[in-house]
Amino acid sequence: MVEKIITLENVSLVDFLGTDNQNIRQLAAAFPGSKIISRGNEIKIQGQTAIIQRINDILSALLEHYHEYGLVNDKTVSQYIGASDEEREEARLAASPDVILFGAKGGVIKARTANQQRLVDAVMKNDLVFALGPAGTGKTYISVALAVRALKNKEVKKIIISRPVVEAGESLGFLPGDMKEKVDPYLRPIYDALEDMLPPEKFKFYLENKTIEIAPLAYMRGRTLNHAFVLLDEAQNTTPSQLKMFLTRMGPSAKVMVNGDRSQIDLPTKQKSGLNQALDILRGVNGIGFVEMNSEDVVRHRLVKQIVQAYDRFDTEQQKEQANRPVREYQPYRRPGGPAQPTDPGKHPDARREDDGMQELPVNQEQV
């Protein structure tokens, strides 16, 4: 028989062990072939090596749970005893108050970075929130999860998700099919997120009865969006008039999120982004939340983070070069091979000279 001693540090024994060591007795009852003794801040485990390892893993998970939430009860112990290693981690995450939603396959969806958590908190406090940041920071995914949670909790009656239909640097030409089939390629990221969070049958039902509505931005004009969680994605590709139109659709009981990446604007070169203008105009308005994400919040492949940082450095260097570029001074017109000409319009080389031999044409005067 093997023996192992675990020493508890920085732990309230009553909160961790339970009244009269209830939690330890419950753990010992689950492993009758072993012996668990609690004395002071030490827990002694005796039994076969495999059993001791199993009990040690459970106690380690319970200690982690305690340090995160400050309490362990009989329900918590039962949950960890009956779970596999993967399920214990899932149970620990599920108990977190930061969990947004359980996905379609039972996975936990929660904020994974400090700024993602700031985004969640901002949506709880404000009815209109702007989420800004580079690709891969979870803006769309977290926003869709918050929308689905609000729907499940009956905080809203429907979800409305929109995007401007703008091609990313290339023309796709004519797309066959009806309106839905034409715009679905632009809205695919939204469908991907929703399919992660809702069972297929439920998702299909919500789409059919318009509980979840996914539509291009152009179809928002004239509507009042009330009792709904409304999300505008890729807002950097809206024009100023489009974004103003969208923001003024907001009904009295609506939650609105506007997501955008100002480094990926696909509008024509001379067209101003509605998102940039809105940020300048609305920064000082009370009741609107602004959350800025950065490359540290990227949760995709590790290379995505490095790619974003590399492009940020390149953009910074380009801006410095433009700022230091000398301004070309005005130069008066100079005839090839001759001196500079005065700026008097009458002296311009294209102006008529008095001695050019041309005669003034007579003016036709009517005979009275």
Order of alpha helices (4+ residues) and beta strands (2+ residues): beta-alpha-alpha-beta-beta-alpha-alpha-alpha-beta-beta-alpha-beta-alpha-beta-alpha-alpha-beta-beta-alpha-beta-alpha-beta-alpha
